């Protein structure tokens, strides 16, 4: 019984295990089937997404390709349009050229006809003259005497013209001699020494040991000095000197003052350099004021606004063609005053206009416009007076001559700038001025050659005698002088001499 029960239990257990195993296998198989289907679905979705992306990329590429094709078509259309325009222009040019050729042919035909008519007219005149001579031979004594006088007068016309030109030349020489005497007197009385300003200043040092102190450890002192002053310090092997270089003369002067103080003091360090430079700037401001006051006093110009005096003093550090502008202005003031007294003008207005004529140059690097326009604004702002403004504004002919004083200021400017030793110029500018002068003369018809002489103060023009008559030479000289006045800039005046040489050669055999 026990064995049967045991077998029964064992059988039941075995059967249950079989059923459980089958059921478990079924469950496992069912899970695997779902997993495969899910994988298949995911793969299909990924394939659809990939296909859509490929389609999208293909569409984008197609749009880009289409756009490129359209752009190329537009470029081809533009190029074809340009070619068409060029062809149209070429056709128009050819048509115009053909028209010009036809017009020239017509003009040539007309000129040929005119020449034929002129020849016929000359033949007619010769015949008439021959008949007139035959008629004169049969005239009475009185009639013949009258005809002879007319002929003599006609033949003497050229001699009269020569005599008239000699008298005119003698008168001009007398007036020119008198004018030169007056100008020479003015120049001798007022010519100042002219110190040429350069772009560098040399500072003398007691010994070359100072150079090491100025440079400093690792160059700290020299860098601090250049930063504070805005100038370049050149320390080379030249004994006993240091060079300061800058385009600004005020900065150079400040640097020189500061360096002199540092050398004499012996204490050279960045802090001391900044202190000395600031003190030098204060000293230069005082110096500018003193220079302005001194210039106004020397020119006998008073009651000027202090701000005008300060601006005027800055001209001490400005040069024009090597001429100190402040000295030039003071010199002009004296010249203008004397001319005004001789011409019964207002000497005070003339002197003030001459002294302040270049005041705009003191700040022309800071303000827009020409120095004349800047000067007008300064004088108007600080109440210099309308008469003084009118006197100074026309010295470069930017404004018309409204008063006699304005003409006097312009003349004084020309005298002061053109006197011997007043200015200097570079060789390049000098040669260019001479070439421009010769080019103006050579541009006129009938001129064979021309030469600029006397440092550009005179130009001699040789004309072709077969093309230009004696009377036309005078007109030509006046025309050349007028062109020079309009196109060229020059100090003083330029003498134009036109020469007509007619040589007659014969041989005795």
ABEGO torsion letter per residue (X at the ends): XAAAAAAAAAAAAAAAAAAAAAAAAAAAAAAAAAAAAAAAAAAAAAAAAAAAAAAAAAAAAAAAAAAAAAAAAAAAAAAAAAAAAAAAAAAAAAAAAAAAAAAAAAAAAAAAAAAAAAAAAAAAAAAAAAAAAAAAAABBAAAAAAAAAAAAAAAAAAAAAAAAAAAAAAAAAAAAAAAAAAAAAAAAAABBBBBBBBABBBBBBABAAAAAAAAEBGGAAAAAAAAAAGBBBBBBABBGBBBBBBABAAAAAAAAAAAAAAAAAGBBBAAAAAAAAAAAAAAAAAAAAAAAAAAAAAAGBBGBBAAAAAAAAAAAABBBGGBBAAAAAAAAAAAAAAAAAAAGBBAAAAAAAAAAAAAAAAAAAABBEBAAAAAAAAAAAAGAEAAAAAAAAAAAGABBBABAAAAAAAAAAAAAAABBGABBBBAAAAAAAAAAAAAAAAABBGBABBBBBGGGABBBBBBBAAABBAAAAAAAAAAAAAAAAAABBBBEBBBBBBBBBBBBBBBBX
